[in-house]
Amino acid sequence: MRLLIVDDEPLARERLAALVAELPGAELAGTAATGEEALLQAGRLRPDVVLLDIRMPGMGGLEAAHHLARLPEPPAVIFTTAYDEHALAAFEAQAAGYLLKPVRPERLRAALERARRLTRAQLAGIGGAVDPAAGTPAASGGRRSRIAVRLRDELRLIPLAEILCFVADQKYTRLRHAGGEYLIEEPLKALEDEFAPDFVRVHRNALVALTQVEGLERDASGHLLVRLRHGAGTLAVSRRMAGEVQRRLLGL
């Protein structure tokens, strides 16, 4: 079983690495000091288990776990935390287990045994469809601020502020930003629910970032269009959504 240790404290990483070294069948695949680094390492190293600190500067453990659960072969996530057990009830929805700091060897062994028994399908379900009241990033300090995009053996993080729109493309969703576009395996409805304050649905297959709209115009047939910034062109607005789009963009 290959493990990735993620903690912003060097001493905590060293202690966990020492514990892992004592466990038969466990192998330290690597370490990371931030949530962002954890995603890059997970895409490259493909660990079976990620020991993930919850509170870290920048991307915290909850947001990182949300991204990790969306990998094609998601690792089991075990949170390491100083939170008390009452607060941990929320975190369990996104993890295969949790360990209170300082981590004891017998607790680590038991958590890894539980993680070993989980199937890939079960792991994808953990954190992939979590109730907002049960410990999602939104409930614990804000929704995702970036979208993780898988490119071969690495993950690229696209800041939400740079995304122009999401467009459904068969079983995928096309993420368009100023630098290009990527395909992601996230349903449009889930993206709409998560990012509703900053995005508006312009028709059934597209969400547009409100801050990335340069203006509204009409084509030769009189159909309403949204014109995107950065010379990214236009998207059609359906008749059903025209009123809502104008209300959100123009305050009508």
N, C-alpha and C positions, 0 to 999 in steps of 0.2 A: 504494500500500500504506500503510494507516494504522497507526501504531504508538503503543502506550501504554508509557511508561517507568515502571518501579516500582523505587524505591530509597529507603532511609531517609536516605541521605546527599545533601544538596543539591548538592554539587560533582559527585558521580557522575551525578546527573540532568542537570546542566548540560552535562557533558562528552558524555554520550550524545546529548543533544538537539543539540549542535553537530555531532556526527558524522552524525546523521540528516539534518540540514539540508543536508549536502554530497552526499547520495546522490540521484541522479535517480530519480524515481518513488516516493520515500518521503516520507511526510507525518506530522508529529508530531500525533497526535490529542489527547494530553494526558499528564499525569504524575501519579504518586501516590507517597506516602511510606510507606504501610503496605499489608499484604496486604488488610485490610478495605477500605481506600479503593480498592485495585485492582479488587476485585470490583464495587463500586458504579460505578466509572468504566467498567469493561468492559461492564456491563449498559446503561449510558447511551450510551457512545460507540461501542460495537461495533467495536473495532479489529480489524484483520487479524492483527496480531502484538503480543504483549506481551513486552517486555524486562524480565525479572523477577529481581530480586536474591533470593538464597536465604536469607541470614541477615538478618532484620529483627525488631525488637521486636514482640511480640504474634504475630499470624499470620505465619509465615514463608513463604518462596516455595514450598516443597513443598506445604504445605496449600492455599495460594492456587491453585496449579496444578491440584490435585485438584478444586477447585470450578470453576475455569475450564473444565476438560475436560467438565463436565456441562452447560454452557450449550447451548441449542438450536443455536446457531451458534458453536462454540468457536473462539477465536483460536489461532493457533500460539503456543506459549510457547518463548521462548529465555532460558535462565538466564544471568545475568551473575554471576560468582562468583570468589572468590579461592582456591577449593579447587584442589588439585592434580588431575592427570588420573586418578589411581587412584581417588580418591573420586568423581569425576564419572561413573564407569561406572554407579553406582546412579541418578544423576539423569537419565541419557539416556532411561530408560524413561518418564519423565513429560514430556519436552520434545522440541520439534522440533530443538533444538540447544543449545549452550552456548557462552559466551564467557568466557575468563579475563580478569580485570582486571589491568592496565588494558586496556580494549578497543581493539584496533587496527582501523583503518578497513577493511582488506582482509578481516579475519575477520568483521566485522559484515556486509559486503557478501555474503560467501559464505553466512553463516547465513541471511540474509534471502532469498537465492535458493533455498536449500533449503526454507525455509518456504513460499515462493511456490508450489512444486510440490506441496505436500501438499493432498489433497482434504479436504473437511469431514469425511467419514467417517473418514479416517485420523486427523484431529485429535481426533475424539471418542474414538477408540480409544487414543490416547496419554493415559495417566493415568487412563483410565476403568476399565480392568481390569488393574491392575498387580499383579504378584506382590509380596507383602509384603516379600520379601527384596530387592527391586530398587528400593527408594527410595520407598515410599509414606510418607505422613505417620507411620504407625505405626512404621515402621522407622527413622525419622529424627527422633525426638523426640516421638512420640505420635500417635494417630489424630486425626481431626478433632475439634475442640472445639465446632464450630458446624456447622449445616446451612444451606447457601445455598438460599434459596427465590426463584424468579423471579416478580416481580410487574410485569407489563407491561414497562417499560423500566428496571427497577431490580432489584437483588438485595437481599434482606433476609436477614440472618444471625440464625438462631435458636440461642441457646446450647444445647448438649446438656443442660445441667443443668435447663433449663426444659421439656424435652420429656416429655410424659406417656406417649405411646405412638405406635407406627406401625401403621397398619391398611391392609392391601392393599385396593385399590379398582379392580378390573379391571386395566388396564395401568398404573395409577398407584399411589402409596402415599399415604395420608392421614396427615399429620403433625399430631398434636394437642398443643397446649401450653396453658398457663394462659390465654393471651390469645386463643385461637381455634384454627383449623386451616388447613392449606394442603395442596395437592396437589403432590407431587414425583415426578419420573420416576426413582426409584431402586428397584430390586427389594428386596423384604423380605429375601430371603436374603443379599444383599450387606450390608444394614444389620445383620443379625444377626451376620454374620461379623466386621464391623468393631467393633461395640459389644457383643459378647457378655458381657463382664464386668459390664456395668451394666444389661442388658436381659434379659428372659426371654420366651420364646415361650409364650403362653398357649393359643393354638390356631393352626392352620396359617395364619391370616390376620392375626395380630396379635402384636406385640412390646410389652411393657410395661416402663417404667423401674422398676427395683427401688425406687428412692428415692421414687417417686411413688405407691406403693401404700399406701393408708391401712389396708387390712385385707382379710381374706377373709370371705366370707359364702356362704350358700346360698339359692337361691330356693325357691319353694313346692314345686317338684318335686325338690328336693334337689341340683340342679346347682350346682357350685362357681363362684363369681364373684370377681373381684378388684375392690375398690372403690378408685377413683382419688382422689387429693387434689384440692383446689380445686373440689369439687362437680362433678367431671367425669363422675360416674356410674360404671357398672360395665361390665366386659367378661366374657363367658363364658369359662370354662376348659374345654378339652376333656378327656374322660376320659383320653386318652392322655398329656396333658401335666400332669394334676393332681399326680402324684407329684413331678415335677421342680419345678413351681411351688411346692408346699409346702416342698420341700427348700430351694429358693433363698430363699424368704421367711421361713420359720420355722425353718430348720435341722433339719428332720425327716429 
